[in-house]
Amino acid sequence: MTHWFHRNPLKATAPVSFNFYGVATTPAATKVCNDLRLSRTRLLELFTDSSCNPEMMKNATDLYFSLLQGFILSLDDSSQECKLRYIQNFKWTDTLQGQVPSAQQDAVFELVSMGFNVALWYTKYASRLAGKEDITEDEAKDVHRSLKIAAGIFKHLKESHIPKLITPVEKGRDLEARLIDSYIIQCQAEAQEVTIARAIELKHNPGLIAALAYETANFYQKADQTLSSLDPTYAGKWRKYLNLKTCFYMAYAYCYHGQTLLASDKCGEAIRSLQESEKFFAKAEALCKEYGETKGPGTTAKPSGHLFFRKLGSLIKNTLEKCQRENGFIYFQKVPAEAPQLELKANYGLVEPVPFEFPALNAHWTPETLAAFDLTKRPKDDTAKPKPDEEVKPLKEPDIKPQKDSGCQIS
């Protein structure tokens, strides 16, 4: 398969000790706090551990989120807010706006920020796996499923948890609807790339492949349009990627549509479709160069030198030459001035996000444990808050390279 996907950096966060001296008045309450600190630290470590797999990630996320829910959920299933929701301050950076952190004293902010990073991890895991040259069928399924899981997490955060934040989401930040929507759509588009690769490998009907490619191009275009109102300083590189993939899959769509037309003895129209494919491929090639030269968050690469890109160029060239030969020997049809209108609808292979829910409350959270947190004993200076100058260090990722690196790095 050997795909290449753009990836933005993971969110970074300030350490959280969950040390509520005096407030946690029993060993059970202290144990929950210790478990929260340890499970959070472990989860953050896994984000940058290249040996981590989905099973390890799910186990770690289930543990941490089940414990964190004790700061959010009411134990008696009432609509009453948990008394611990605002006890701890959390700091998180953004994927696009560098190391400028946002801070909120709200456990829901922690839930959605960490959940966002978990979704990003699934996209990065899929990307690393998809970049292998000898990827197996099972690994391809893992890529496909991981991208759908990521889309499901983003969707769940947007619909069910981000609206519960007390502090409104700042414009251009990760939790804003435009960015979340773009991440969801990109995950769907990339999962469909896997579907297309599988359809090509199994030599499915060119009409189905053309329709899937057209739908995928539309996904990428929609994701790009969603980001169009963001500051290009932050979103420019990401948008180059989305533009590049739009043109790339439009080239695929016209190439396979041309094969469908040739099979229907419409050789003149097939040639025109292949010529349009060439145009989109040339646009994609130009955007590859622009992507490599654009500064901004994300992976650094030369996609035009990548195998997935070169293979399409050869396919278009060979298919067009075949159509021109056939037309010169058999059909003698006029090549239309206008490219055929693509009104293609895929009936199979379209990707929907996998539904996601946070785990249930951890069994260690009992009414007695919650009652053991005495908020009247909180220090007056509120030491739960981080110091103003506390540094949020970026996560060291295996797939994010410095901008000056000009080699092809697969995320």
C-alpha positions in Angstrom: 0.0 0.0 0.0 2.7 2.5 1.1 0.6 5.6 1.7 1.8 8.9 2.9 -0.2 11.1 5.3 0.4 14.5 6.7 0.3 14.6 10.5 0.2 17.6 12.9 2.1 17.5 16.2 0.5 16.0 19.3 -0.8 18.3 22.0 1.6 18.8 24.9 0.5 19.2 28.6 1.9 20.3 31.9 2.5 17.6 34.5 -0.4 17.0 36.9 0.4 15.6 40.4 -3.2 15.2 41.7 -1.8 15.8 45.2 -4.7 17.1 47.2 -3.0 17.1 50.7 -5.6 17.7 53.4 -8.5 17.5 50.9 -8.2 13.7 50.3 -8.9 12.5 53.8 -8.9 8.7 53.6 -6.5 6.1 52.1 -9.1 5.3 49.4 -9.3 8.9 48.3 -5.5 9.2 48.2 -5.2 5.9 46.2 -7.6 7.3 43.5 -5.4 10.4 43.2 -2.2 8.3 43.0 -3.8 6.0 40.4 -4.8 9.1 38.4 -1.3 10.5 38.4 0.3 7.2 37.4 -2.2 6.3 34.7 -2.0 9.9 33.2 1.8 9.6 33.1 1.7 6.2 31.5 -0.8 7.3 28.8 1.4 10.3 27.9 4.4 8.0 27.6 2.6 5.7 25.2 1.8 8.6 22.9 5.4 8.7 21.8 6.3 5.0 22.2 6.7 3.5 18.7 6.1 0.0 20.1 2.6 1.0 21.4 -0.3 -0.8 19.6 -4.1 -0.2 19.7 -4.6 -2.8 22.5 -2.0 -1.1 24.8 -3.5 2.3 24.0 -7.1 1.1 24.7 -6.1 -0.4 28.1 -4.3 2.8 29.1 -7.0 5.1 28.0 -9.8 3.0 29.6 -8.0 3.1 32.9 -7.2 6.8 32.9 -10.6 8.0 31.6 -12.5 5.7 34.0 -10.6 7.3 36.9 -11.0 10.9 35.5 -14.7 10.4 35.2 -14.9 10.5 39.0 -14.1 14.2 38.8 -16.9 14.8 36.3 -19.8 12.3 36.8 -22.4 12.3 39.5 -22.4 9.0 41.4 -26.1 8.9 41.8 -26.9 9.5 38.1 -28.4 12.8 38.8 -27.8 16.0 36.8 -25.9 17.5 39.7 -22.3 18.5 38.9 -19.5 16.6 40.6 -17.9 18.7 43.4 -14.4 17.8 42.1 -14.9 19.0 38.6 -13.0 22.4 39.2 -10.5 21.2 41.8 -7.5 20.9 39.4 -6.0 23.1 36.7 -5.0 21.6 33.4 -2.7 23.1 30.7 -2.6 21.9 27.1 -1.0 23.2 23.9 -2.6 23.1 20.4 -1.6 21.0 17.4 -1.3 24.2 15.2 -0.5 27.0 17.5 2.8 25.7 18.8 3.7 25.8 22.5 1.3 28.5 23.5 -0.9 26.6 26.1 -4.5 27.1 27.1 -5.3 26.5 30.8 -8.7 25.6 32.4 -9.5 24.6 35.9 -12.0 22.0 34.6 -11.8 18.2 34.4 -14.0 18.3 31.2 -11.2 20.3 29.6 -8.7 17.5 30.5 -11.1 14.8 29.2 -11.6 16.4 25.8 -7.9 17.5 25.5 -6.6 14.0 26.4 -9.3 12.4 24.2 -8.1 14.6 21.3 -4.6 13.3 21.7 -5.8 9.7 21.8 -7.6 10.3 18.5 -4.4 11.9 17.1 -2.4 8.8 18.3 -4.7 6.5 16.3 -4.1 8.6 13.1 -0.3 8.5 13.7 -0.4 4.7 14.3 -2.3 4.3 11.1 0.2 6.5 9.2 3.3 4.6 10.4 1.7 1.3 9.5 0.5 2.5 6.1 3.9 3.7 5.2 5.4 0.2 5.2 6.3 -1.2 1.8 5.5 -4.8 2.8 2.2 -4.1 4.6 0.0 -7.2 5.1 -3.8 -7.5 4.6 -4.3 -7.5 8.4 -2.1 -4.4 8.8 -4.1 -2.7 6.1 -7.3 -3.5 8.1 -5.6 -2.0 11.2 -4.9 1.2 9.3 -8.5 1.4 8.1 -10.0 0.7 11.5 -7.6 3.0 13.4 -8.6 6.0 11.1 -12.3 5.2 11.7 -11.8 5.0 15.4 -10.0 8.4 15.4 -12.9 9.9 13.4 -15.3 8.5 16.0 -13.4 9.9 18.9 -13.2 13.4 17.3 -17.0 13.2 16.5 -17.9 12.1 20.1 -15.8 14.9 21.6 -17.5 17.5 19.4 -21.0 16.3 19.9 -21.1 15.2 23.5 -18.3 16.8 25.6 -16.9 20.1 24.1 -20.3 21.7 24.5 -20.1 21.1 28.3 -17.0 23.3 28.7 -17.7 26.4 30.8 -15.0 28.5 29.1 -15.9 29.0 25.4 -13.4 27.5 23.0 -11.0 30.0 21.5 -11.1 30.6 17.8 -8.4 28.6 15.9 -7.8 26.2 18.8 -8.0 22.4 18.5 -11.4 22.1 20.2 -13.1 24.6 17.8 -15.7 23.1 15.4 -13.7 24.0 12.2 -10.6 22.1 13.3 -12.5 19.1 14.7 -14.6 18.8 11.5 -11.4 18.9 9.4 -9.8 16.1 11.4 -13.0 14.0 11.1 -13.2 14.4 7.4 -9.5 13.8 6.9 -9.7 10.5 8.8 -12.6 9.4 6.6 -10.7 10.4 3.4 -7.6 8.6 4.4 -9.5 5.5 5.4 -11.0 5.5 1.9 -7.5 5.7 0.4 -7.0 2.3 2.0 -10.3 1.1 0.4 -9.2 2.4 -3.0 -5.8 0.6 -2.7 -7.6 -2.6 -1.8 -10.0 -2.2 -4.8 -7.1 -1.6 -7.2 -5.2 -4.6 -5.8 -8.2 -6.9 -6.3 -8.9 -5.4 -9.8 -12.4 -4.3 -9.0 -14.6 -2.6 -11.5 -12.9 0.7 -12.7 -16.2 2.4 -12.3 -16.2 1.6 -8.5 -12.6 2.8 -8.2 -13.4 6.0 -10.0 -16.4 6.7 -7.8 -14.5 6.0 -4.6 -11.6 8.3 -5.8 -14.1 11.1 -6.6 -15.8 10.8 -3.2 -12.4 10.8 -1.5 -11.3 13.9 -3.5 -14.5 15.6 -2.4 -13.8 14.7 1.3 -10.3 16.3 1.0 -11.8 19.4 -0.7 -14.4 19.7 2.1 -11.7 19.4 4.8 -9.7 22.2 3.1 -12.7 24.5 2.8 -13.4 24.0 6.5 -10.0 25.4 7.3 -10.1 28.2 4.7 -11.0 30.9 7.3 -8.1 30.0 9.6 -4.8 31.9 9.8 -2.5 30.5 7.0 0.5 30.9 9.4 -0.9 27.9 11.3 -3.0 26.1 8.8 -1.1 26.7 5.5 0.9 23.5 5.5 -2.1 21.4 6.4 -4.2 23.0 3.7 -1.4 22.3 1.1 -1.7 18.6 2.0 -5.5 18.7 1.6 -5.2 20.5 -1.7 -2.6 18.0 -2.9 -4.7 15.0 -2.0 -7.8 16.6 -3.6 -5.9 16.9 -7.0 -4.3 13.5 -6.6 -7.7 11.7 -6.2 -9.3 13.8 -8.9 -6.5 12.5 -11.1 -7.3 8.9 -10.0 -11.0 9.5 -10.6 -10.5 10.7 -14.2 -8.0 8.0 -14.9 -10.3 5.2 -13.9 -13.3 6.9 -15.4 -11.3 6.9 -18.7 -10.9 3.1 -18.4 -14.7 2.8 -17.9 -15.3 4.9 -21.0 -12.9 2.9 -23.1 -14.6 -0.3 -22.0 -17.9 1.2 -23.3 -16.2 2.0 -26.7 -16.2 5.7 -26.0 -12.5 6.1 -26.8 -12.6 9.8 -27.6 -14.2 10.7 -24.3 -11.8 8.3 -22.6 -8.8 10.2 -24.0 -10.3 13.5 -22.8 -10.8 12.0 -19.4 -7.2 10.9 -19.3 -6.0 14.3 -20.4 -7.9 15.8 -17.5 -6.3 13.2 -15.2 -2.9 14.4 -16.4 -3.8 18.0 -15.6 -4.8 17.2 -12.0 -1.7 15.1 -11.6 0.4 18.0 -12.7 -1.4 20.2 -10.2 -0.8 17.7 -7.5 2.9 17.5 -8.5 3.2 21.3 -8.2 1.5 21.2 -4.8 3.9 18.6 -3.6 6.7 21.1 -4.1 4.8 23.8 -2.4 4.0 21.5 0.5 7.7 20.8 1.0 8.5 24.5 1.0 5.7 25.6 3.3 6.7 26.2 6.9 4.3 25.3 9.6 3.3 22.5 12.0 3.4 18.9 10.8 5.5 16.3 9.0 8.2 17.2 6.6 8.4 15.2 3.3 8.8 15.2 -0.4 5.6 13.4 -1.4 6.3 13.6 -5.2 9.1 11.1 -4.7 7.0 8.7 -2.8 5.9 5.4 -4.4 2.2 6.0 -4.1 2.7 9.2 -6.2 5.0 7.8 -8.8 2.7 4.8 -9.5 -0.3 7.0 -10.4 1.8 9.0 -12.8 2.9 5.9 -14.7 -0.7 4.5 -14.7 -2.1 7.7 -16.2 0.7 7.8 -18.9 0.2 4.2 -19.9 -3.6 4.3 -19.9 -3.6 7.5 -22.1 -1.1 6.0 -24.5 -3.3 2.9 -24.8 -6.4 4.9 -25.5 -4.7 7.0 -28.1 -3.4 3.8 -29.8 -6.9 2.2 -29.8 -8.4 5.4 -31.2 -5.8 5.5 -34.0 -6.4 1.9 -35.0 -10.0 1.1 -34.2 -12.3 3.9 -33.1 -11.2 7.1 -34.9 -13.4 9.2 -32.5 -13.1 12.9 -32.0 -11.7 14.0 -28.7 -14.2 16.4 -27.0 -13.0 19.9 -26.0 -14.7 19.6 -22.6 -13.7 17.1 -20.0 -16.5 14.7 -19.0 -18.5 15.7 -15.9 -17.9 13.4 -13.1 -21.3 12.5 -11.5 -20.0 9.4 -9.7 -21.6 8.0 -6.6 -19.9 5.1 -4.8 -22.4 2.5 -3.5 -19.8 0.6 -1.6 -16.6 1.3 0.4 -17.6 4.7 1.9 -16.2 5.2 5.4 -18.2 6.2 8.5 -16.6 6.9 11.9 -16.7 4.0 14.5 -19.0 5.1 17.4 -17.0 6.0 20.5 -18.0 6.2 24.2 -15.8 6.9 27.2 -15.5 4.0 29.7 -17.8 3.7 32.7 -16.7 5.1 36.1 -13.9 3.2 37.8 -15.1 0.9 40.5 -12.8 2.7 43.0 -15.1 5.6 42.9 -17.7 4.9 45.6 -19.9 7.4 47.5 -17.6 6.9 50.5 -14.5 7.8 48.4 -16.1 10.9 46.9 -17.3 12.0 50.4 -13.7 11.7 51.6 -12.7 14.7 49.6 -13.2 17.7 51.9 -13.0 20.8 49.8 -13.2 23.1 52.8 -9.6 22.1 53.5 -8.2 23.4 50.2 -5.3 25.8 50.7 -6.4 29.5 50.3 -3.6 30.1 47.7 -5.0 27.1 45.7 -1.7 25.3 45.1 -3.5 23.0 42.6 -2.9 25.7 40.1 0.3 25.5 38.1 2.8 28.3 38.5 2.4 31.0 35.8 5.9 30.3 34.4 5.4 26.5 34.3 6.8 25.3 31.0 4.8 22.9 28.8 7.4 20.8 27.0 6.6 19.5 23.5 6.3 15.7 23.1 9.2 14.1 21.3 7.6 12.3 18.4 9.1 9.8 16.0 7.2 11.2 13.0 7.6 15.0 13.4 10.8 16.3 12.0 12.3 19.8 12.1 11.3 22.1 9.2 14.9 22.2 7.9 14.9 18.5 7.2 14.4 18.0 3.4 14.4 14.2 3.2 11.3 12.1 2.8 10.0 11.2 6.2 6.9 9.0 6.4 4.8 9.8 9.4 
